[in-house]
Amino acid sequence: MKTFHCSKCGMMVFFENDRCLKCGHPLGFVPNKLELITLEAAENDQWRALGSSVSGSIFRHCANRVQHNVCNWLVPAEDPNPFCLACRLNEVVPNLSNPKNVARWAKLELAKRRCVCTWLGLGLPLTAAPDTKLPSLKFRFLQETENAPVKTGHLDGIITVNVAEADDDERERRRLNFHEPYRTLVGHFRHESGHFYWSWLIENSPNLPRYRELFGDETADYDAALQNYYKQGAPADWSSKAVTPYACSHPWEDWAETWAHYLHIMDTLETAAGLGVGVREIGSPDTQLLTIKYSPTAQFRNLLNEWTPLICALNAINRGMGLSDLYPFVISAPVVEKLCFIHEQVIEFGRNGRK
């Protein structure tokens, strides 16, 4: 995530903010510019941009901000769609007559918008042209009942999330039950988006043979593979070839898990670089402080050279606060190859689109 500042007073502001905490000026996010901008009131419930690349442009708040206060993204005044670029991807939202669901939905939307911002920054698509066979991205946020369970997952471009995942205690219970070291809303969206982008980047493309070399043959029976995983667990040597145990269940899940970690790394590095974070190389106490660098088109091995000392430092800071490691994973050599492959496909798509 980029670093943002209020153009009125210079105070650092954050992606989630809808108002500068220092000067009180309203803020809004412009998705096609990936900028959090400062606003002043214009006419007819519209807002004028101040001191940014879109200075003077007129915007409206997303309808989900106006009606439910769950979004800080903006819509150009001339756009007839009442929803912002992220909210218009929603097919189903939870029953908002339940006040708890409004709070849950707000958490889900925040995590989703963070991911949408990352995808846009990497030049990845959200929608497909009608004449293609590729899926467009949609979201369904569902509340399960006793007779209608809801499973978080992806199918044909639709990412479904159980709104119970927005409750910290419920998500922690599931994390422990599934023996996961890490389970977050952002993590869910990043993982499920991996299935969506597999269709765009890999399926029926020249990249498929290399994918199979690295991840395996995705034509293997998916349901049988998952049943075997939940019955037998991951192989004892899983960490030597995969980023998580679940990645060993099926090649599709290996891709989705590795994709999620790719996005973890890219977003964290961009954030650290934007903040001017500096760390020392591992095992080199006398070296000068190295300022984290980030470029979405850099060689991925170079990005990993930035990532490794950074995440070791962040894990140490978490331990100092009595918390679990921020990133409790080890990236083996085969996983590095998989991450490099993903990065190559993202860069290639950003340059040339779908071939």
C-alpha positions in Angstrom: 0.0 0.0 0.0 1.2 3.5 -0.9 1.8 6.2 1.7 -0.7 9.0 1.7 -0.8 12.5 3.1 -3.5 15.1 3.5 -2.9 17.8 0.8 -4.3 20.4 3.2 -2.1 20.0 6.2 0.5 17.4 5.2 -0.5 14.9 7.9 0.0 11.2 7.0 -3.3 9.6 6.4 -4.1 5.9 5.8 -6.0 3.9 3.3 -8.9 3.3 5.7 -9.4 7.0 6.6 -12.3 9.1 5.5 -11.1 12.2 7.3 -7.8 13.7 8.3 -7.4 13.4 12.0 -5.3 16.6 12.2 -7.2 19.2 10.1 -10.5 17.4 9.8 -10.7 17.6 6.0 -12.7 14.8 4.4 -10.8 12.2 2.4 -11.7 9.8 -0.4 -10.0 7.2 -2.5 -9.8 7.5 -6.3 -9.3 3.9 -7.6 -8.2 4.7 -11.2 -5.4 6.9 -9.7 -4.8 4.7 -6.6 -4.8 7.9 -4.5 -6.4 8.9 -1.2 -7.2 12.5 -1.8 -8.4 15.5 0.3 -11.8 16.9 -0.5 -13.9 20.1 -0.1 -17.6 20.3 -0.4 -19.1 21.3 -3.8 -22.7 21.5 -4.9 -25.4 18.9 -4.8 -23.7 16.5 -2.3 -20.6 16.4 -4.5 -16.9 16.9 -3.6 -14.0 18.7 -5.2 -10.5 17.3 -5.1 -7.8 19.4 -3.5 -4.0 19.4 -4.3 -3.7 16.0 -6.0 -3.3 14.6 -9.5 -7.0 15.1 -9.9 -7.2 18.5 -8.3 -10.4 20.3 -9.1 -12.2 17.1 -10.3 -15.7 16.6 -8.9 -16.7 13.3 -7.2 -19.5 11.7 -5.3 -19.3 9.4 -2.4 -20.0 5.7 -3.1 -23.6 4.8 -2.3 -22.4 2.4 0.4 -20.7 5.3 2.2 -23.9 7.4 2.0 -26.2 4.7 3.1 -24.2 2.5 5.4 -20.8 4.3 6.0 -18.8 1.2 4.9 -16.8 2.7 2.1 -14.4 5.6 1.5 -14.0 5.3 -2.3 -15.2 7.9 -4.7 -17.2 7.9 -7.9 -16.6 10.5 -10.7 -19.5 12.9 -10.7 -20.3 12.0 -14.4 -20.5 8.3 -13.7 -24.1 7.1 -13.5 -23.3 4.1 -11.3 -24.0 4.9 -7.7 -21.3 2.5 -6.5 -17.5 2.7 -6.5 -15.4 0.4 -8.6 -15.0 -2.0 -5.7 -18.6 -2.0 -4.4 -20.1 -2.6 -7.8 -18.4 -6.0 -7.8 -20.9 -7.1 -5.1 -23.6 -9.6 -6.1 -24.9 -10.3 -2.6 -24.4 -8.5 0.7 -25.5 -9.8 4.1 -28.9 -8.9 5.6 -28.3 -5.4 6.9 -31.4 -5.4 9.1 -29.2 -7.2 11.5 -26.8 -4.5 13.0 -24.1 -7.1 13.6 -24.0 -7.8 9.9 -23.4 -4.1 9.1 -20.2 -4.2 11.3 -19.2 -7.6 9.7 -19.8 -6.3 6.2 -17.7 -3.1 7.0 -14.7 -5.4 7.9 -15.2 -7.5 4.8 -15.4 -4.4 2.5 -12.3 -3.0 4.0 -10.3 -6.2 3.4 -11.8 -6.5 -0.1 -10.9 -2.9 -1.0 -7.3 -3.4 0.1 -7.1 -6.4 -2.2 -8.8 -4.6 -5.1 -6.3 -1.8 -4.7 -3.4 -4.3 -4.9 -4.9 -6.0 -8.0 -5.4 -2.6 -9.7 -1.8 -1.6 -8.9 -0.5 -4.8 -10.5 -2.5 -4.2 -13.6 -4.7 -7.2 -13.1 -8.3 -7.3 -14.5 -11.5 -7.2 -12.6 -14.0 -7.7 -15.4 -14.0 -9.5 -18.8 -15.4 -8.3 -22.1 -18.8 -10.0 -22.9 -17.4 -11.8 -26.0 -14.7 -13.7 -24.0 -15.0 -16.9 -22.1 -13.1 -15.4 -19.2 -14.8 -14.7 -15.8 -15.5 -11.4 -14.3 -14.9 -10.9 -10.6 -18.0 -10.9 -8.3 -18.5 -11.2 -4.5 -21.1 -12.7 -2.4 -21.1 -12.1 1.4 -23.5 -14.7 3.0 -24.7 -15.5 6.5 -25.1 -19.2 7.1 -28.1 -20.7 8.9 -28.6 -24.1 10.5 -30.1 -25.3 7.3 -27.9 -23.4 4.9 -24.2 -23.6 5.6 -21.9 -21.2 3.8 -18.4 -22.2 2.6 -15.9 -19.5 1.7 -14.6 -20.2 -1.7 -14.5 -19.4 -5.5 -16.5 -20.6 -8.4 -16.6 -19.2 -12.0 -15.4 -15.8 -10.9 -17.6 -15.5 -7.8 -15.8 -15.3 -4.5 -18.1 -16.2 -1.6 -17.2 -15.3 2.0 -19.0 -16.5 5.1 -19.7 -13.3 7.1 -18.9 -15.2 10.3 -15.3 -14.9 9.3 -15.5 -11.2 10.2 -16.0 -12.1 13.9 -12.5 -12.3 15.4 -13.5 -15.1 17.9 -15.1 -17.2 15.2 -12.2 -16.8 12.8 -9.8 -17.7 15.6 -11.8 -20.8 16.4 -11.6 -21.9 12.7 -7.9 -21.1 12.5 -7.3 -23.5 15.5 -9.6 -26.2 14.2 -7.9 -26.2 10.7 -4.4 -26.0 12.3 -3.6 -22.8 10.4 -0.9 -20.4 11.7 -2.5 -17.5 9.9 -6.2 -16.7 9.0 -7.3 -13.2 8.1 -10.0 -11.6 6.0 -7.3 -10.2 3.7 -5.8 -13.7 3.5 -9.2 -15.1 2.4 -9.6 -12.6 -0.4 -6.0 -13.1 -1.6 -6.3 -16.8 -1.6 -9.7 -17.0 -3.4 -8.5 -14.4 -5.9 -5.8 -16.8 -6.9 -8.4 -19.2 -8.2 -10.0 -16.3 -10.2 -6.7 -15.1 -11.7 -5.6 -18.7 -12.5 -8.3 -18.6 -15.2 -6.9 -15.4 -16.6 -3.2 -16.1 -16.4 -2.9 -19.9 -16.8 -5.9 -21.8 -18.0 -5.8 -22.5 -21.8 -2.7 -20.4 -22.1 0.9 -21.1 -23.2 1.8 -20.9 -19.5 0.0 -24.1 -18.6 2.9 -26.6 -19.2 5.3 -24.6 -16.9 2.5 -24.3 -14.3 2.2 -28.1 -14.3 5.9 -28.5 -13.9 5.9 -26.3 -10.8 2.5 -27.0 -9.2 1.3 -30.3 -10.7 -1.5 -31.5 -12.9 -4.7 -29.6 -12.1 -6.8 -32.2 -13.9 -6.4 -34.5 -10.9 -9.7 -35.2 -9.2 -10.2 -32.1 -7.0 -12.9 -33.4 -4.6 -11.0 -36.7 -4.1 -7.8 -34.7 -3.4 -9.4 -32.6 -0.8 -11.0 -35.6 0.9 -7.6 -37.3 1.0 -6.0 -34.1 2.5 -8.6 -33.8 5.2 -8.3 -37.5 6.0 -4.5 -38.0 5.7 -3.1 -34.4 6.1 -0.2 -33.0 4.3 2.9 -35.2 3.7 5.6 -35.0 6.3 8.0 -33.1 4.0 5.4 -30.5 2.8 7.5 -27.5 3.9 10.3 -28.5 1.4 8.0 -28.0 -1.5 5.0 -25.9 -0.5 4.3 -22.7 1.4 1.5 -24.2 3.6 0.3 -27.7 4.3 -3.0 -27.0 2.5 -1.1 -26.1 -0.7 -0.2 -29.8 -0.9 -3.9 -30.8 -1.2 -4.2 -30.1 -5.0 -2.3 -28.1 -7.7 -5.1 -25.5 -7.8 -4.7 -24.9 -4.0 -1.0 -24.8 -4.3 -1.4 -22.0 -6.8 -3.9 -20.1 -4.7 -1.9 -20.4 -1.5 1.3 -19.3 -3.3 -0.6 -16.5 -5.0 -1.9 -15.3 -1.6 1.7 -15.2 -0.3 2.9 -13.4 -3.4 0.3 -10.7 -2.6 1.3 -10.6 1.1 4.9 -10.0 0.0 4.1 -7.3 -2.6 1.7 -5.3 -0.4 4.0 -5.4 2.6 7.1 -4.4 0.7 5.2 -1.5 -1.0 4.0 -0.3 2.5 7.5 -0.6 4.0 9.1 1.3 1.1 6.5 4.0 1.3 7.2 4.5 5.0 10.9 4.6 4.4 11.5 1.6 6.6 15.2 0.5 6.9 16.6 -2.8 8.2 20.0 -4.5 8.5 20.9 -7.6 6.6 20.4 -10.8 8.5 23.6 -11.8 10.3 25.3 -8.6 9.5 25.1 -6.3 12.7 27.8 -3.9 11.4 26.3 -3.2 8.0 24.6 0.1 7.3 20.9 0.4 7.5 19.2 -0.7 4.2 16.1 1.2 3.1 13.5 -1.1 1.7 12.9 -0.7 -2.0 9.9 -1.7 -4.0 9.1 -1.9 -7.7 6.3 -4.1 -8.9 8.3 -4.9 -12.0 11.6 -5.7 -10.3 13.0 -9.3 -10.5 11.2 -11.2 -7.8 14.5 -12.6 -6.4 15.5 -9.0 -5.8 12.2 -8.4 -4.0 12.8 -11.4 -1.8 16.2 -9.9 -0.9 14.2 -7.0 0.5 11.5 -9.2 2.1 13.7 -11.5 4.1 15.4 -9.0 6.5 12.2 -7.0 6.7 10.0 -9.9 7.8 12.6 -11.2 10.2 12.6 -7.7 11.8 8.8 -7.5 11.9 8.5 -11.0 13.4 11.0 -9.9 16.1 9.0 -6.8 16.9 5.8 -8.9 17.2 7.6 -11.2 19.6 8.6 -8.1 21.7 4.9 -7.3 22.0 4.1 -10.9 23.1 2.4 -11.6 19.7 2.8 -14.5 17.3 5.1 -14.0 14.3 3.6 -11.7 11.7 4.7 -14.1 9.0 5.0 -17.6 10.4 6.2 -19.3 7.2 9.4 -20.5 5.6 9.9 -20.0 1.9 11.8 -23.0 0.5 13.6 -23.0 -2.8 10.7 -24.7 -4.8 8.3 -22.1 -3.4 10.7 -19.3 -4.6 10.4 -20.8 -8.1 6.7 -20.8 -7.9 6.6 -17.2 -6.6 8.9 -16.1 -9.4 6.7 -17.8 -12.0 3.6 -16.0 -10.6 5.5 -12.7 -10.7 6.5 -13.3 -14.3 2.9 -14.0 -15.3 1.6 -10.8 -13.6 4.3 -8.6 -15.3 3.6 -10.2 -18.6 -0.1 -9.6 -18.3 0.5 -6.0 -17.3 2.5 -5.5 -20.4 0.5 -7.4 -23.0 -2.8 -8.6 -21.5 -4.2 -12.0 -22.1 -2.7 -13.8 -25.0 
